């Protein structure tokens, strides 16, 4: 009987075993859930940061245009200019370069002097990626320097090497050999598509560069350098479009009075003729060794339809006299 009672007691006892796999499976699910949540959180943050940086970059040029007025009204301190000794050193070594195509010391000094006196922040537009591009960025280190280049592959390569420089590629649709035809067309449409004061983004003029980023047409450019496209030979893109665009941008400023426009390789026909046509002989202040022309162009009212105050023939004569006397 005792034995039977023991057997019945053992039979009523229930033993529950918890296998370790059950615990491991619950922990694994929680780890995977945490990993997924972490991934999406990091992806969201990276997207937010990238979008913010892109927005800042796209609006940076416009912000630079009104930065001086905002700083003045808020009483913010203007950064000190680049020391003269540093400017002189940079210009000296740039002019001593072994590169075949580079500006001489007098040419570099003329541009650097204007940049040094430019109000903060200085908006500097350059047509053409050249040996001096890094120098322009350094001399205008408190301002905004933007470069327009005809070769999209070189522009991308250069910007990859120097991400702090804004480089945009542009498609030039004209050839140097077409200059006479394009000038005739521009004169005929001077009161319409090719007028001196307009928003080039919407221009139908054949000499207008209208495929740059939209915000670039809202900037009041203080200094413009035309050193591109190369313009070598009748079939190569000439600088007619660059010079016309520089002339319109200078006259279409919303604030500020004058724009300094430099034209390099001024000894060539396209540069001289288009410079006289759209930048005007009365605005030519110096021509250095026949290589670099310096124009000071004033803004115009919206209803202006003539690039030069003087007639073309008189303006050309004035420009010729200025070139021979400087």
C-alpha positions as CSV (number, residue, x, y, z in Angstrom):
1,X,0.0,0.0,0.0
2,X,2.8,2.3,0.8
3,X,4.3,1.6,-2.4
4,X,1.0,2.3,-4.3
5,X,0.6,5.6,-2.5
6,X,4.0,6.7,-3.6
7,X,3.3,5.7,-7.1
8,X,0.1,7.8,-7.1
9,X,1.9,10.8,-5.7
10,X,4.6,10.6,-8.3
11,X,2.0,10.3,-11.1
12,X,0.3,13.5,-10.0
13,X,3.5,15.6,-10.1
14,X,3.9,17.7,-13.3
15,X,7.4,18.8,-14.3
16,X,7.8,21.9,-16.6
17,X,11.1,22.4,-18.3
18,X,12.0,25.7,-20.0
19,X,14.3,25.1,-22.9
20,X,17.1,27.7,-23.3
21,X,16.1,28.2,-27.0
22,X,12.8,30.0,-26.0
23,X,14.7,32.6,-24.1
24,X,17.3,33.1,-26.8
25,X,14.6,33.5,-29.4
26,X,12.9,36.4,-27.5
27,X,16.2,38.2,-27.0
28,X,17.1,37.8,-30.7
29,X,13.8,39.4,-31.8
30,X,14.4,42.4,-29.6
31,X,17.9,42.8,-30.9
32,X,16.7,42.8,-34.5
33,X,13.9,45.3,-33.7
34,X,16.5,47.6,-32.1
35,X,18.8,47.3,-35.1
36,X,16.0,48.2,-37.6
37,X,15.0,51.2,-35.5
38,X,18.6,52.4,-35.3
39,X,19.1,52.1,-39.0
40,X,16.0,54.1,-39.9
41,X,16.9,56.7,-37.3
42,X,20.4,57.2,-38.7
43,X,19.1,57.3,-42.3
44,X,16.6,60.0,-41.4
45,X,19.3,62.1,-39.7
46,X,21.6,61.8,-42.6
47,X,18.9,62.8,-45.1
48,X,18.0,65.8,-42.9
49,X,21.6,66.9,-42.7
50,X,22.2,66.4,-46.5
51,X,19.0,68.4,-47.4
52,X,20.0,71.2,-45.0
53,X,23.5,71.5,-46.5
54,X,22.1,71.5,-50.1
55,X,19.6,74.2,-49.2
56,X,22.4,76.3,-47.6
57,X,24.6,75.9,-50.7
58,X,21.8,76.8,-53.1
59,X,20.9,79.9,-51.2
60,X,24.4,80.9,-50.2
61,X,25.0,83.1,-53.2
62,X,21.7,85.0,-52.8
63,X,22.5,85.4,-49.1
64,X,25.9,86.7,-49.9
65,X,24.3,89.4,-52.1
66,X,22.4,90.9,-49.2
67,X,24.9,90.0,-46.4
68,X,26.6,93.4,-46.3
69,X,23.4,95.3,-45.8
70,X,22.2,92.8,-43.1
71,X,25.5,93.0,-41.3
72,X,25.5,96.8,-41.4
73,X,21.9,97.0,-40.1
74,X,22.6,94.5,-37.3
75,X,25.9,96.2,-36.4
76,X,27.8,93.0,-37.0
77,X,31.6,93.3,-37.2
78,X,33.0,93.1,-40.7
79,X,35.9,90.5,-41.0
80,X,39.3,92.1,-41.4
81,X,40.6,92.3,-45.0
82,X,43.4,90.1,-46.2
83,X,46.7,91.6,-45.2
84,X,48.5,93.5,-48.0
85,X,51.6,91.5,-47.5
86,X,49.7,88.3,-48.1
87,X,48.1,89.6,-51.2
88,X,51.4,90.8,-52.6
89,X,53.0,87.4,-51.9
90,X,50.1,85.5,-53.6
91,X,50.2,87.7,-56.7
92,X,54.0,87.5,-56.9
93,X,54.2,83.7,-56.9
94,X,51.2,83.3,-59.2
95,X,52.9,85.6,-61.8
96,X,56.1,83.5,-61.5
97,X,54.4,80.3,-62.5
98,X,55.9,77.9,-65.0
99,X,52.5,77.5,-66.7
100,X,52.5,78.7,-70.3
101,X,49.2,80.6,-70.1
102,X,49.1,82.7,-67.0
103,X,48.6,86.4,-66.2
104,X,51.5,88.7,-65.7
105,X,52.1,90.6,-62.4
106,X,50.5,93.9,-63.6
107,X,47.4,92.1,-64.7
108,X,47.1,90.1,-61.5
109,X,47.7,93.2,-59.4
110,X,45.0,95.2,-61.2
111,X,42.4,92.6,-60.3
112,X,43.7,92.0,-56.8
113,X,43.5,95.8,-56.1
114,X,39.9,95.8,-57.0
115,X,39.1,92.8,-54.9
116,X,41.0,94.3,-52.0
117,X,38.8,97.4,-52.1
118,X,35.6,95.6,-52.8
119,X,32.9,95.9,-50.1
120,X,32.2,92.9,-47.9
121,X,31.0,90.4,-48.9
122,X,32.4,90.7,-52.5
123,X,30.6,88.8,-55.2
124,X,33.1,87.8,-57.8
125,X,32.0,86.0,-61.1
126,X,34.7,84.4,-63.3
127,X,34.2,83.0,-66.8
128,X,36.8,80.3,-67.3
129,X,38.7,77.8,-65.1
130,X,42.3,78.9,-65.4
131,X,45.7,78.8,-63.6
132,X,44.6,81.7,-61.4
133,X,41.3,80.2,-60.1
134,X,42.7,79.3,-56.7
135,X,44.3,82.7,-56.5
136,X,40.9,84.4,-57.0
137,X,39.3,82.3,-54.3
138,X,42.2,83.2,-51.9
139,X,42.1,86.9,-52.7
140,X,38.3,87.0,-52.2
141,X,38.3,84.7,-49.1
142,X,35.7,86.7,-47.3
143,X,33.4,86.9,-50.3
144,X,31.7,84.6,-52.8
145,X,33.7,83.4,-55.9
146,X,31.8,81.6,-58.6
147,X,33.5,80.1,-61.7
148,X,31.7,79.3,-65.0
149,X,33.4,76.7,-67.2
150,X,32.8,75.4,-70.7
151,X,34.2,71.9,-70.1
152,X,31.8,70.0,-67.9
153,X,34.2,67.2,-67.2
154,X,37.0,69.6,-66.1
155,X,34.5,71.5,-64.0
156,X,33.5,68.4,-62.2
157,X,37.1,67.3,-61.7
158,X,38.2,70.6,-60.4
159,X,35.3,70.9,-58.0
160,X,36.0,67.4,-56.7
161,X,39.6,68.5,-55.9
162,X,38.5,71.8,-54.5
163,X,34.9,71.4,-53.0
164,X,35.1,74.9,-51.4
165,X,34.9,76.5,-54.9
166,X,31.6,76.9,-56.8
167,X,32.1,75.8,-60.4
168,X,29.2,75.5,-62.9
169,X,29.5,74.3,-66.4
170,X,27.7,76.1,-69.2
171,X,27.0,75.2,-72.9
172,X,28.2,77.9,-75.3
173,X,26.1,77.7,-78.5
174,X,28.0,80.3,-80.5
175,X,31.3,80.2,-82.4
176,X,33.9,82.9,-82.7
177,X,33.4,83.0,-86.5
178,X,29.8,84.0,-86.0
179,X,30.6,87.2,-84.2
180,X,29.5,89.6,-87.0
181,X,26.1,87.9,-87.4
182,X,25.5,87.8,-83.7
183,X,26.3,91.4,-83.2
184,X,24.0,92.4,-86.0
185,X,21.2,90.3,-84.4
186,X,21.9,91.9,-81.0
187,X,21.7,95.4,-82.4
188,X,18.4,94.7,-84.2
189,X,16.9,93.3,-81.0
190,X,18.4,95.8,-78.6
191,X,14.9,96.9,-77.4
192,X,13.6,93.4,-77.1
193,X,15.4,90.1,-76.3
194,X,18.9,91.7,-76.3
195,X,18.2,94.8,-74.2
196,X,20.9,95.8,-71.6
197,X,18.7,95.5,-68.5
198,X,16.8,92.1,-68.1
199,X,16.7,88.9,-66.3
200,X,18.9,86.6,-68.5
201,X,17.2,83.5,-67.1
202,X,14.3,84.2,-69.4
203,X,16.2,85.8,-72.3
204,X,15.9,84.6,-75.9
205,X,18.8,86.6,-77.1
206,X,21.4,84.4,-78.9
207,X,24.2,86.1,-76.9
208,X,22.7,85.5,-73.5
209,X,23.8,82.8,-71.2
210,X,20.6,81.6,-69.6
211,X,21.3,78.0,-68.4
212,X,23.1,78.9,-65.2
213,X,21.5,78.0,-61.8
214,X,18.5,80.3,-61.3
215,X,19.9,82.0,-58.1
216,X,23.0,83.3,-60.0
217,X,20.8,85.8,-61.9
218,X,19.6,87.3,-58.6
219,X,23.1,88.2,-57.4
220,X,24.5,91.7,-57.6
221,X,28.0,90.9,-58.9
222,X,30.7,93.4,-57.8
223,X,33.5,92.1,-60.0
224,X,33.3,90.0,-63.2
225,X,36.3,88.5,-65.0
226,X,35.9,87.3,-68.6
227,X,38.7,84.7,-69.2
228,X,36.7,82.0,-70.9
229,X,35.8,80.2,-73.0
230,X,39.1,79.7,-74.7
231,X,38.0,81.4,-77.9
232,X,40.9,80.1,-80.0
233,X,40.0,79.8,-83.7
234,X,36.8,80.5,-85.7
235,X,35.2,77.2,-84.8
236,X,35.8,77.5,-81.1
237,X,33.3,79.1,-78.7
238,X,34.1,82.8,-78.6
239,X,33.7,85.2,-75.7
240,X,30.8,87.1,-77.2
241,X,28.3,85.4,-74.9
242,X,30.5,85.9,-71.8
243,X,31.0,89.6,-72.6
244,X,27.3,90.3,-73.4
245,X,26.2,88.5,-70.2
246,X,28.7,90.4,-68.1
247,X,27.4,93.7,-69.6
248,X,23.8,92.8,-68.8
249,X,24.5,91.5,-65.3
250,X,26.4,94.7,-64.5
251,X,23.6,97.0,-65.7
252,X,20.8,94.9,-64.1
253,X,22.0,95.2,-60.5
254,X,19.3,95.8,-58.0
255,X,21.5,97.6,-55.5
256,X,24.9,99.1,-55.7
257,X,26.1,101.4,-58.5
258,X,29.1,100.1,-60.4
259,X,30.6,96.7,-61.4
260,X,34.2,96.2,-62.3
261,X,34.4,94.0,-65.5
262,X,37.8,92.7,-66.7
263,X,38.3,91.1,-70.1
264,X,41.4,89.1,-70.6
265,X,43.2,88.5,-74.0
266,X,41.9,91.9,-75.1
267,X,44.3,92.0,-78.1
268,X,42.0,89.6,-80.0
269,X,39.2,90.9,-82.3
270,X,36.3,89.2,-80.4
271,X,37.3,90.6,-77.1
272,X,38.0,94.1,-78.4
273,X,34.9,94.5,-80.6
274,X,32.5,92.9,-78.1
275,X,34.0,94.9,-75.3
276,X,33.5,98.1,-77.1
277,X,29.9,97.0,-78.1
278,X,28.6,95.8,-74.7
279,X,31.0,97.3,-72.1
280,X,31.6,100.5,-73.9
281,X,34.7,102.6,-74.6
282,X,33.5,105.4,-72.2
283,X,33.7,102.8,-69.4
284,X,37.3,101.6,-70.1
285,X,39.6,102.8,-67.4
286,X,42.7,100.9,-68.3
287,X,44.1,98.3,-70.7
288,X,47.3,96.6,-69.5
289,X,49.8,95.7,-72.2
290,X,46.9,95.1,-74.6
291,X,46.0,91.9,-72.6
292,X,43.7,92.9,-69.8
293,X,40.9,95.5,-70.2
294,X,39.3,97.0,-67.1
295,X,35.8,98.5,-67.5
296,X,33.7,100.1,-64.7
297,X,30.0,99.7,-65.7
298,X,27.1,101.5,-63.9
299,X,23.7,100.0,-63.4
300,X,20.9,101.2,-65.6
301,X,17.1,101.7,-65.3
302,X,14.8,99.0,-66.5
303,X,13.6,101.0,-69.5
304,X,17.1,101.5,-70.9
305,X,17.7,100.2,-74.4
306,X,21.2,101.3,-75.3
307,X,24.4,99.8,-73.9
308,X,26.6,102.8,-74.5
309,X,25.7,106.5,-73.9
310,X,27.8,107.4,-76.9
311,X,27.2,106.1,-80.4
312,X,29.0,103.0,-81.4
313,X,31.5,104.8,-83.6
314,X,32.3,107.4,-81.0
315,X,32.5,104.8,-78.3
316,X,34.9,102.7,-80.4
317,X,37.1,105.7,-81.0
318,X,37.1,106.5,-77.3
319,X,38.1,102.9,-76.6
320,X,40.9,103.0,-79.2
321,X,42.2,106.2,-77.6
322,X,42.1,104.7,-74.2
323,X,44.0,101.6,-75.4
324,X,46.7,103.6,-77.0
325,X,47.1,105.9,-74.1
326,X,47.3,103.3,-71.3
